[in-house]
Amino acid sequence: MKIDIKSGGKKFSVNFTIMPSKGDVHLAAIAKTSKDLDELQDAIEARGAGDDMIGTIVGKALEKKLKLPIDVDHSYSGAGMGFKFDLYSIANKLK
């Protein structure tokens, strides 16, 4: 999945591999190639801060594509970024 990240007045295009994850995390997003990882690092450096906002940007792109609410799992300790479906919001839609 290609995601455009605007950071520091520049636009960075990063391809992510989205895959199911084990445990509490439902999806994991990992930069597809080493070139994409370099582009992601450049986007983080251009922000001049941590990478928390990058996870939010990727999460919003997933929400838009899936049309389901997604939460960023900031405690995810695997490679890439972890995401959870907002199961309460999904349950409310099914009422």
Residue, then its C-alpha position, 0 to 999 in steps of 0.5 A: m500500500k503506497i502512502d504519501i507522507k507530507s513532512g517538513g514541506k516535502k512529500f515522501s512516498v512510502n510503500f508498506t506491506i500490510m500483514p496480519s499480526k499475532g496477539d492483540v495487534h490486528l495489522a502490522a505495517i512494514a516498509k516494503t523495501s530498503k528504499d522505502l525504509d530510507e524514504l520513511q526515515d527521511a520523512i521522520e527526520a524532516r519532521g524533526a521529532g519522533d515517529d508517532m505522527i507517522g503511525t497516525i498518518v498510516g493509520k488514517a490511510l488504512e481507515k480510509k481504505l478499509k472504511l473501518p476505525i483503526d487505532v495505532d498501537h503505540s506499545y507495538s514492539g515488532a518491526g514496523m507499526g502495529f494497528k488495532f481495529d476499534l472493535y467498540s466502534i465496529a460493534n456500534k455500527l452493527k447495532 
